[in-house]
């Protein structure tokens, strides 16, 4: 059985460049292509190019037809979640997590977000030291042979190290509450603010679960926001990396039982209201993207028999910053909250952004 992604190796080199480590020879999303880090120049087209947040450089999606290889049959069995490297390297990741602690800086950051010390420990947050030598050395002795194949375990100036020095390490959990991936949050305002540690690319990002016996399900953006919402209201929470990262959402929804109501609580930069009209042109572009993503989320949820609503709350914009931006910010400030049906949300977009409504097919 094939893993969701297969890395190139000495016995299975990349068909495009012959590489034996960083490239992927099988992608669950594109089973007839490879994910190449250094293809020949004639294959480096803008159509093929993608960007990897983890490695900070371009990769290329190369069809097997372009390089003369044999495509993997489309009906090849595959039951592993897309792009998850956890199953192959879970022992290494768990060993890493057990060796890490949470720095005072990040503990204070989480306390300011509204978490208690007990909740912080329960969630399993950790941080990566700026000089992780004491962490890396014993791990390298254990995983020396496969170090370069484990996402997040890298070399710097020929020395083994790990990604994310100084970053917060956020556990991403499955429907049973078990850790299935790690995400990093940068400090000091560095962009991107969030990036993946145990993940290969942006093709299919994992969905983060906060399981509960509640019959209410909330969907939002970002694991920290989801954890806080779960802690404060006790409902089931699903979070995605952003409204453009919904590839895994239908599969994850199929696993959930006992829900009767679902609430979409995406960030406020996607709303069409008076505050949006005060924003800059760039903010408006962002809003269009988020609103379109919210509409796609609605369409996915309408395949269920659940009551579906979009949550919206009063916001203001100061110096281009939306407040309160997320559902967690709303919980702290508690301005007026609206619960919109799919038809009401559709009518709102029609009224306030006819161009987007036309693009989405209901203008």
C-alpha positions in Angstrom: 0.0 0.0 0.0 1.3 3.4 -0.9 1.8 6.2 1.6 0.0 9.4 0.9 3.3 10.9 -0.3 6.4 8.8 -1.2 9.8 10.4 -1.0 12.5 9.8 -3.5 15.1 7.3 -2.4 18.2 5.5 -3.9 15.9 2.7 -5.0 13.2 5.0 -6.2 14.8 8.2 -7.5 12.8 11.2 -8.8 12.0 10.6 -12.4 12.5 14.3 -13.3 15.9 15.1 -11.7 17.2 11.8 -10.4 17.1 13.2 -6.8 17.1 10.7 -3.9 15.9 12.7 -0.9 13.8 15.9 -1.1 11.6 15.1 -4.1 8.3 13.2 -3.9 7.7 10.5 -6.4 4.0 10.0 -5.5 1.4 12.6 -4.5 -2.0 11.5 -3.2 -3.6 14.6 -4.8 -1.8 14.1 -8.2 -1.2 10.3 -8.5 0.3 10.7 -12.1 2.9 13.3 -11.2 6.0 13.8 -9.0 6.9 16.8 -6.9 10.4 17.8 -8.0 12.9 20.2 -6.3 15.3 20.6 -9.3 13.9 19.6 -12.7 15.6 20.3 -16.0 15.2 23.9 -17.2 12.6 23.0 -19.9 10.3 21.7 -17.2 10.5 24.8 -15.0 7.4 26.4 -16.3 5.1 28.7 -14.4 2.3 26.2 -14.9 4.2 23.5 -13.1 5.7 25.7 -10.4 4.5 25.6 -6.8 5.9 27.0 -3.6 6.7 25.0 -0.5 6.2 26.9 2.8 8.3 24.5 4.7 11.4 24.7 2.6 11.0 28.3 1.5 11.6 27.6 -2.2 9.9 26.6 -5.4 9.1 23.0 -6.4 7.6 21.8 -9.6 4.7 19.4 -10.2 5.9 17.2 -13.1 3.6 14.8 -14.9 5.0 11.4 -15.5 4.1 11.9 -19.2 6.6 14.8 -19.4 9.5 12.6 -18.2 8.7 9.3 -19.7 8.0 7.5 -16.5 5.2 5.1 -15.8 2.3 6.8 -13.9 1.0 5.1 -10.8 -2.4 3.5 -11.4 -5.2 5.8 -10.4 -6.9 3.0 -8.4 -3.8 2.3 -6.3 -5.1 1.8 -2.7 -4.4 4.7 -0.4 -6.0 5.2 3.0 -3.4 7.5 4.6 -4.5 11.2 5.0 -3.2 13.4 2.2 0.4 14.7 2.7 0.7 13.3 6.2 4.2 12.2 7.1 3.2 11.4 10.7 2.6 7.7 10.2 6.0 7.1 8.8 7.9 9.1 11.4 5.6 9.3 14.4 8.2 7.8 16.8 10.7 10.5 15.8 8.1 13.3 16.3 7.0 11.9 19.6 10.6 11.7 20.8 11.1 15.3 19.7 7.9 16.4 21.5 8.9 14.7 24.7 12.3 16.5 24.8 10.9 20.0 24.2 9.6 22.4 26.8 7.6 25.7 26.5 9.7 28.9 26.9 8.6 31.7 29.2 8.0 33.9 26.2 5.5 31.6 24.6 3.8 30.7 27.9 3.2 34.4 28.5 1.9 34.7 24.9 -0.6 31.9 25.4 -1.7 33.3 28.8 -2.4 36.6 27.2 -4.6 34.8 24.6 -6.8 33.7 27.5 -5.5 30.1 28.2 -4.8 29.0 31.7 -1.5 27.3 32.7 -3.4 24.0 33.1 -4.9 24.3 29.6 -1.6 25.2 28.1 -0.1 22.0 29.5 -3.1 19.9 28.5 -2.8 21.1 24.9 0.8 20.0 24.6 2.3 23.3 23.3 6.1 23.4 23.1 8.7 25.7 21.7 11.9 25.2 19.7 15.0 26.6 21.4 17.1 29.2 19.5 20.1 26.8 19.9 18.5 23.3 19.9 21.8 21.4 20.0 20.9 19.6 23.3 17.6 18.5 21.7 19.1 17.5 18.3 22.2 15.6 19.4 20.4 12.6 21.0 17.7 12.6 18.3 20.4 12.5 15.6 22.0 9.4 17.2 18.6 7.7 17.0 17.5 8.8 13.5 20.8 9.5 11.7 20.0 7.2 8.8 16.7 8.8 8.0 17.3 12.3 9.2 17.0 14.0 5.8 13.8 12.1 5.0 11.9 13.4 8.1 10.2 16.7 7.5 11.4 19.3 10.0 14.6 17.4 10.6 17.2 19.3 8.4 20.9 20.1 8.0 22.4 23.6 8.5 26.0 24.1 7.4 26.4 20.3 7.3 25.2 20.0 10.9 21.9 18.4 11.9 19.2 20.7 13.3 15.4 21.2 13.3 13.2 23.8 11.8 11.6 26.6 13.7 14.3 28.0 16.1 12.5 30.3 18.5 9.0 29.2 17.3 6.0 27.9 19.1 5.3 24.2 18.2 1.5 23.6 17.9 0.1 20.0 17.9 -2.5 19.3 15.2 -4.9 16.6 16.4 -7.2 14.0 14.7 -10.8 13.2 15.6 -9.6 11.1 18.5 -7.6 13.9 20.0 -4.3 12.2 19.0 -1.4 14.4 17.7 -1.1 13.9 13.9 1.1 16.9 12.8 3.0 19.9 14.1 2.7 23.5 13.1 5.1 26.4 13.8 4.2 29.9 14.8 6.9 32.5 14.2 7.6 35.2 16.7 8.4 38.9 16.2 5.9 39.4 13.4 7.9 37.3 10.9 6.0 36.1 7.8 4.6 33.7 7.2 3.2 33.8 10.7 2.4 30.0 10.6 4.2 27.2 8.7 4.3 23.5 8.8 6.9 21.4 10.7 5.8 17.8 10.0 4.4 18.5 6.6 5.7 18.5 3.0 3.7 21.1 1.1 0.6 23.3 0.8 -1.2 20.9 -1.5 -3.4 19.4 1.3 -3.1 20.7 4.8 -4.3 18.7 7.8 -7.6 19.5 9.6 -7.2 20.1 13.3 -9.9 18.5 15.6 -11.0 19.5 19.0 -13.4 16.5 19.8 -16.4 16.8 22.1 -19.7 15.1 22.8 -21.5 18.3 21.9 -24.0 18.3 19.0 -22.7 21.7 17.8 -19.7 21.9 15.5 -17.7 25.1 14.8 -15.4 25.6 11.9 -12.7 28.3 12.0 -9.2 29.2 10.8 -6.1 28.2 12.8 -5.4 25.7 15.6 -4.8 28.2 18.4 -8.1 29.9 17.7 -9.8 26.4 17.7 -8.2 25.4 20.9 -9.3 28.5 22.7 -12.8 28.2 21.4 -13.0 24.6 22.5 -11.7 25.5 25.9 -14.2 28.4 26.4 -17.4 26.8 25.0 -16.8 23.1 25.0 -18.1 22.5 21.5 -16.5 20.4 18.8 -14.2 22.5 16.7 -12.6 21.9 13.3 -9.9 24.3 12.0 -8.1 24.6 8.7 -5.1 26.6 7.8 -7.2 29.1 5.9 -10.3 29.2 3.6 -8.1 28.1 0.7 -7.0 24.9 2.5 -10.3 22.9 2.4 -9.1 19.8 0.4 -9.3 17.5 3.4 -12.5 18.9 4.9 -15.1 16.6 3.2 -13.2 13.5 4.4 -12.9 14.8 7.9 -16.6 15.7 8.1 -17.5 12.1 7.2 -15.8 10.9 10.4 -17.9 13.1 12.7 -21.1 11.6 14.2 -23.8 13.1 16.4 -23.7 16.7 15.1 -27.0 18.6 14.5 -25.7 22.2 13.9 -22.6 23.6 12.2 -21.4 27.2 12.5 -18.7 28.7 10.2 -16.7 31.3 12.1 -14.0 32.5 9.7 -11.9 35.6 10.4 -13.5 39.0 10.0 -11.3 40.1 7.0 -13.8 38.2 4.8 -17.0 40.1 5.7 -18.9 42.5 3.5 -20.2 45.3 5.7 -19.6 49.0 6.4 -16.1 48.3 7.9 -15.0 46.5 4.7 -15.8 49.6 2.6 -13.3 51.5 4.8 -10.5 49.1 4.1 -7.7 49.4 1.6 -7.8 47.9 -1.9 -5.5 45.1 -0.7 -7.8 44.4 2.3 -10.7 44.2 -0.2 -8.9 41.6 -2.3 -8.3 39.6 0.9 -11.9 39.9 1.8 -13.0 38.6 -1.6 -10.8 35.5 -1.1 -12.1 34.8 2.4 -15.7 35.3 1.5 -15.4 33.0 -1.5 -13.8 30.4 0.8 -16.6 30.8 3.3 -19.1 30.2 0.5 -17.2 27.0 -0.6 -17.3 25.8 3.1 -21.0 26.4 3.1 -21.4 24.3 0.0 -19.4 21.4 1.5 -21.5 21.5 4.7 -24.8 21.6 2.8 -24.1 18.0 1.7 -24.8 17.0 5.3 -28.2 17.0 7.1 -27.0 19.6 9.7 -28.4 23.0 10.3 -25.7 25.3 8.9 -25.0 29.0 9.8 -22.4 31.6 9.2 -21.4 33.7 12.2 -20.7 37.4 11.8 -20.0 40.0 14.5 -19.6 43.8 14.6 -16.1 44.9 13.7 -14.2 48.2 13.3 -11.1 49.0 11.3 -8.3 51.0 12.9 -5.1 51.7 10.8 -6.1 48.8 8.5 -6.5 46.3 11.3 -9.9 44.6 11.8 -11.0 44.2 15.4 -12.3 41.8 16.6 -10.8 39.7 13.8 -11.4 36.1 15.0 -14.1 34.2 16.9 -11.6 34.1 19.8 -11.3 37.9 19.8 -15.1 38.1 19.8 -15.3 35.9 22.8 -13.1 38.3 24.7 -15.0 41.4 23.6 -18.5 40.1 22.9 -19.9 42.6 20.4 -23.2 41.9 18.6 -23.2 38.4 17.0 -25.3 37.5 13.9 -26.1 34.0 12.8 -26.8 33.9 9.0 -28.4 31.1 7.1 -26.9 30.2 3.7 -29.5 32.2 1.9 -29.0 35.2 4.1 -25.2 35.0 3.6 -25.7 34.7 -0.2 -28.0 37.8 -0.2 -25.4 39.7 1.8 -22.7 39.1 -0.8 -25.2 40.0 -3.6 -25.9 43.3 -1.9 -22.4 44.3 -0.9 -20.2 42.8 -3.6 -22.1 42.0 -6.8 -18.9 41.2 -8.7 -18.0 38.4 -6.2 -21.6 37.2 -6.3 -21.4 36.9 -10.1 -18.1 35.1 -9.8 -19.5 32.6 -7.4 -22.5 31.9 -9.7 -25.4 33.6 -8.0 -25.1 37.2 -9.1 
